[in-house]
């Protein structure tokens, strides 16, 4: 898997996790649509187990 596809997959998974946590259906629909757009632009990506990813602790944004 190329580096771009890896980052695209991570971004799509993050958007789906965010959609799952929001209570606003319009926001959730927008996040799911963005994840679908990323998938369309990168081609077919292997399936992501969103439940397993949601259980993982978030990665830090900066190195300490």
C-alpha positions in Angstrom: 0.0 0.0 0.0 1.4 3.4 -0.9 2.1 6.0 1.7 -0.7 8.2 0.2 -3.2 5.4 0.4 -2.2 4.7 4.0 -2.8 8.3 5.0 -6.1 8.4 3.0 -7.3 5.3 4.8 -6.4 6.8 8.1 -8.2 10.0 7.3 -11.3 8.2 6.1 -11.3 6.0 9.3 -11.0 9.1 11.4 -13.9 10.8 9.7 -16.0 7.7 10.2 -15.1 7.6 13.9 -16.1 11.2 14.2 -19.4 10.6 12.4 -20.2 7.8 14.8 -19.7 10.0 17.9 -21.7 13.0 16.8 -25.4 13.4 17.7 -26.1 15.8 14.8 -27.3 13.8 11.8 -26.3 16.5 9.3 -22.7 16.6 10.7 -22.6 12.8 10.6 -23.8 12.7 7.0 -21.2 15.3 6.0 -18.4 13.4 7.6 -19.5 10.1 6.0 -19.7 11.9 2.6 -16.1 13.2 3.0 -14.9 9.7 3.8 -16.6 8.5 0.7 -15.0 11.2 -1.3 -11.6 10.2 -0.1 -12.3 6.6 -1.0 -13.4 7.6 -4.5 -10.3 9.7 -5.1 -7.9 7.0 -3.9 -9.5 4.0 -5.6 -10.6 0.9 -3.8 -9.1 0.6 -0.4 -9.2 -2.5 1.7 -12.0 -2.6 4.3 -11.3 -0.9 7.6 -12.6 -2.3 10.9 -13.8 0.9 12.4 -14.8 -0.8 15.7 -11.3 -2.1 16.2 -9.8 1.3 15.4 -12.2 3.1 17.7 -11.0 1.0 20.6 -7.4 2.1 20.0 -6.0 5.1 22.0 -5.6 8.2 19.8 -2.2 8.8 18.4 -0.5 12.0 19.6 -0.3 14.8 17.1 3.2 15.8 18.0 6.3 14.0 19.1 7.3 14.4 22.7 
